[in-house]
Amino acid sequence: MTLLNTTVETYTDWRDYYELTKPRVVMLIVFTAIVGMFLSVPGWPGIAPLLFGTLGIGFASSSAAVFNHVLDARIDIQMMRTRGRPLPQGKLTERSALAFATALCIVSMLVLVLLVNTLTAILTFVSLIGYAVVYTAWLKRATPQNIVIGGAAGAAPPVLGWTAVTNEIHAGALLLFLIVFVWTPPHFWALAIARKEEYAKVDIPMLPVTHGESFTRLQILLYTILLVVITVLPYLIGMSGLIYLLAALVLGAVFLRYAIRMYRVPADHELPMRTFRYSITYLGILFAALLVDHYLALQLSV
């Protein structure tokens, strides 16, 4: 068996295809979209946009993840973190993965256009192309600011969820977009520090590779400070209440502590991965707090 075989495929099962969709990443993406749906209206968003919007956005996110696997297959095989993926291991051919990604993309667009609305379908398709093509095929290899610019695609799901219900782009949705957009650099740069040698080996110009760890740690700290400030905005504009504000401040304080320690104690080589893992928990709980605050406030006002 040869790795990255494009003509002969070994026995596979559904779990190989499932792994290509990056399920844990997609679940977080879809969750932020669902929160966008619920925050877009004071009451229940409706079963149709909730069900079909979630399916469409989920399929599109999965499609983008599979395209990412295909485009990165030849560097994944050289990186310890990714060499166990189905394509580097020869469990699937690139041709079958491309067919799977294309099928997911088509299904997602059909669901969104026919059962949700055209605006959501267009925005979702633009986000898919932004991540799968613009970021993965170009930006990732072109500039150390790749994750900053490409982060727009990953920050889109709350907007997609909002438009799935309202069929319009609202300022509240853009604020949710901004939170995820600013969260992305400190989240991913922490991983990039932990995997600096691997990125250097495959000539991916991640910030720690091109500008050094000290500069990257400073950028993580600055972005985290900005993130803490931005997460207070939903409360300041009346979009959320005290429950969310308390959660945002506590979560932000912990994230900031990680960032400060990363900047001040570069000798702690385990800290970047701990920061990376916490950042995932941070975003999930932050958006959960937005949801709880939104509906608890409605219950109290009734």
N, C-alpha and C positions, 0 to 999 in steps of 0.2 A: 504493500500500500504506500503510495506517495502522498505527501502533504499537498493541499491545495489542488488536488486532482480535479480537472474540469470536465473529464469525460467518463471516468469510472467512479461510481458511487458505492460505498460499502453499505451494509444494512443499517438503516436508521429507523427511528420511531419518532413519534410526535414530540417527544421531549427535546430532541435536537432542534427542531423548528421553533419550539417554544423558547428555548434558550436564546435563539437569534433575536427575539423580540425585546431582549433586555427587560424582562417582566417587572423586576423591582423598580427600575427607573421609570418604566411606563406607568406603574401603579401610582407613583408620586405625581407624575405629570397629570394623569387622569384625575387624581384627587384634587389638585389645584383647579382643574377645569370644573369639577363638580362644585367646589366652593364658589367659583365664579358664577355658576348657574343659580345657586341658592341666594347669593348676595345681590343678584340682579333684580330681585323682586321682593316685596315685603312678606309675601306668603309663599305658598307652594308653587314651584316653577312649572308644574305640569308634567305628567308622566311621559308624554311624547318627546319633548326636548330633552328631558332628563335621561330617558332610556336611549333614544337614537343619537342624541348629541354625544353621550358618553361612549357609545359603540363607535360612532364615526371618528371621534377624536382619538379613541383608544387604538382603532385599527390604523389610523394615519401615523400615530406615534410609533406603533409597532413596525409599520412599513419603513419609517425613517431609520429605526434601529437596525433593521435587517440590511438596508442599503449601506449603513455605516459599517456593518460587519464585512460586507463584500468589498467595499472600497479600502478598508483597513486590513484586509486579510493578510497581505504580504508583510505588513509591519507587525501585526499581531503575533505572527509566528516567532518573531525575534524578541518579544517582550514577555517576561516571566508572568506578569499579571494577566496577559491575554492569550498566551499560547495554548491554553486548555480549551479555548472556544471551539465550536463544532467545525468551522472551516479550516483553521490551522491543523486540527486533528484529522482532517480528511473524512469526517463523518457525513458531510454534505458537500456537494459540488457547488461551485460558484453559480453555475447555470440554474440549479434548482433553487438556490437562495434568491437569485434575482427574480425568478418566476414567482416565488412566494411573496417577495417584497412588492412586486407589481400587482399581484392579486389583492394583497391587503390594501394597497393604494386605491385600486379601482373600486373595491367594495366600500372603502371609507368615503370616497367621493360620491358614490351612488346613494349611500345612506344619508349623507349630509344634504345633498342637492334635493333628493326626492322626499325625505322625511323630516328635515330640519329647515334649513334655508340656504340660499345661494351665498349670502355674505359669509356665513360660517365656513362653507365649503371652500370658498376662494381663500380666505385667511388661513385655513388649515392647510391647503395645498401650498401656499406661499411659505408657510412655516416648515412644511415637510421638505420642500426644495431648499430652503435656507439651511436646514440642518444636514440633510443627506448629501447635498451637492455643494452649496456655497461654503459651508463650514468644513465638512469632512474632506471633500475633494480639492478645495482650494485654500481657504483661510488657515486651516490647521497646519498646512505646510508652508504658508507664505509669510506669516507675521507672528511675533510673540504676543500680539494683542488678539490672537485668534479667538480665545474664549470670551473676550469682552465683546467683540463685534458679533461673533456667532451666537452669543448668549441671547440675542433677541429672539431667535427661533425657540429656544427652550423656555423663554419667559412668556410666550404667547398663549399657552393653554388657559389661564384664567380669563383672558379676553375672548377666546373661542367659546368657553363655557357661557360667558355673559351674553355673547351675540347669539348663541344657540337658543336662548330664551327670549331675548328682546329684539333680535334682528337689527341691532344698532351698536355702535361703539360708544361707550359711556366713559366719562372721566373716572368713575370708580374702577372700571375694568383696567384702565390705563395705570392707575395707581397700583393695582395688584401686579400688573406687568412690571412696573418699576421695581417693586420689592424683589421679585424673582430675578430680574435683570441685574440688580446690584448684588444680590446674594451669590450669583454664579461665579464671579472671579475668585472671591476668597474660598469658596467651596472647592473649585477645581484646582486652583493654584496650590492649595494644601496637598492635594494628591500629586500634583506635578513635582513638588519638592520631594515627596517621598519616593517618586519614581523618576527622579532627575536623570540618573544614569541610563535608564531604559529609553527615555525620550531622546537623549543625546545619541544613543547607539543607532536609532533609526532616523536620525536627522529631522526630528520634529522640533521646531523652534519655540518650545514652551518657555515662558518667562524665566524660570530658574536656569535654563540652559543658556539663554542668550544674555541675560543681565545679572545672573548670579543669585544665590539664595538670599543674601542680605537685602537686596533690592526687592525681591519678591515678598519676603516677610514684611517689609515696610508697606508694600502695596496691599497685602492682606489686611494689615492693621488699619490702614486708611479706608479701605473699602468696607471693613466691618464697622468702623465708626459711622460712615455714611449710611450703612444699612440700618443701624440702630436708630439714627435720626429719621430715616424715611419710614420705618415701621411705626413711628408715632403718628404719622400723618393721618391714617384712617380715623384715629380718635379725634385729632384736631379739627378735621372737616366734618365731624358728626357721622361718619360712615360706620363707626363702631363705638363701643362703650368702655366702661371701666374694666370689665372682664378681659377684653382683648388687650387693653393698655397694660394691665398688670402682667399678662402673659408675655407680651412683647418686650417689656422692660426686663423681666427675669430672664427670658431666653436670650435677649440681646446682651445682658450682663455676662452670662456664661460664655457666649460666643466671643465677646470682647476679651474676656479673661484668657481664653484659648489664644486669641490673636496676639495679645500682649505678651503672653508667655512664649509664644513662638518667636516673637521679635527679640525678646530679652534673653532667651535660653536656647540658642541655636544648637547647642550640644545635645539636646534631647531629641534623638533621632526617631523616637516613637511618636512624638507629639504631632507631627503633620498628619499622620493617618488617623490619630484620635480626633484631631480637629475636623478632618474630612468626614469622618463618621458622624460626629456631633452635628455638623452642618446639615446633614440629611434629616436627622431627628428634629433639628431646629425648624426647618421649613415645614415639615409635616405637622408639628405641634402648633406652629404659628398660624397656619391656615385652619387647623381644627379650632383654634381659639376664635378666629374670625367667625366661623360657622356657629359655634356655641353662643358667642356673644350676640350674634344677629338674631337667633331664634329665641334665646332667653329674654332678650329685650322686648321682642314681640309679645311673648307670653305675659311679661310683667305689665305691658301697656294695655292688654285686653281687659 
